[in-house]
């Protein structure tokens, strides 16, 4: 038991060390998005603002936000779920597996959707119905496999948690998802505003 607890404590220390960077990145994105909404005339100056890594904060992509939130969930789980040391290491491993499955299937879904969009927007105006049928079938197959794999990963994670921790985790994930959607929307708006031609802001 001592070795398991020690391993869990080391694992937790590793992830806890990333909290400041994750929170800083999320704070920068929110602040830049809010500035873009509140001060349209200040966008030219805003373009010069840099994140600590030297990358314009307004250029953070939705995919990067997803990764930030995935990491944030990991490092916040100890307090939110009140995990014991002998739970933490297994929880982190299985949660990361669940996040990976979700992200992989979402990326595959978006890829198929983009393929359908390109087919429907063919330059010659012709629509290949055979290709559409194939892509739709791929989408249906992916949906079925996603449900199965995500459930398996979720069940595996639940094995590590007691009943109340499972409930807390469902509520916590829902709150994080809502915040992520809000942040993605703000970031996209900031990106669109930052990418507009400069002459739009010149007198």
Helices and strands as residue ranges (DSSP letters): H 2-16, H 19-38, G 40-42, H 43-46, G 57-59, H 62-81, H 85-120, H 129-158, H 163-194, G 198-200
